[in-house]
Amino acid sequence: MKSYEALILERADEGRTCIVRLNRPERRNAWSPQMAGELNDALARLDRDDSVRVIVLTGAGSTFCVGADLSDAGPFADREGGSDPTSWRTLVPPWSLRKPVVAAINGHAVGVGITYPLMCDLRFVAEDAKLAFAFVRRGVLPELASHTILPRLVGLERAAELLLSGRTFSGREAAEMGLAHRALPAGEVLDAALAWAAEVGRNTAPVSVALSKRLLWKGLAASPFETLRAEQDWMGWICNQIDAAEGAAAFVERREPQFRLSPTRDLPDWP
């Protein structure tokens, strides 16, 4: 795998899982343009690698990410241009990938340190981690589609309370309100995320997961009728593929399935 300066990539579960670590522990993994650019590149590369079934994002050291590095704020000022890798024009959002991206929030997560994980498919969080959408307390604005994603997770009123106050809350509270899947002791967060990733990597069909993930995220802006129609269209296609026959056979024969379809090669008309 390619080497980066602000990230560390490593394989787990016989290569089916890739751990991506934010690697600026001396700055508590503060978000920088370099980190954002490298993360865009890494996710794009991993999306094209069918051997990687799940990506787990975490932080080096005891912190996940304390937000933008305000000592290097200059490049972030150009929100409309291409110089900022967090701009929507250059962003590779985790929800756009054809495989699950899991956030293992192993410590404090503030600002972009919490809005970026919102774009992941699942979040495990340290129960004593301090989290905050602190943007309005810095005179700026929550970003990365947090105004759409957060209300879907926790409801409009709770989202308004968090985004409009910028207050600090705990990982335990995040799980209780539905922002995170589970809250655990900090030392158990990555292991729990990796266990979930291993379950997916060993037992699911990659193309089926890719389609289901896309329907989930497109469903944020779709009506139930539109989603129903899309499900029926894709079901008609996938039921006639080799993985559907293999999945049924493996279940009947009580063995591990050997799925063959490739998300990068076999998905038709990937939107």
Order of alpha helices (4+ residues) and beta strands (2+ residues): beta-beta-alpha-beta-beta-beta-alpha-beta-beta-alpha-alpha-beta-alpha-beta-alpha-alpha-alpha-alpha
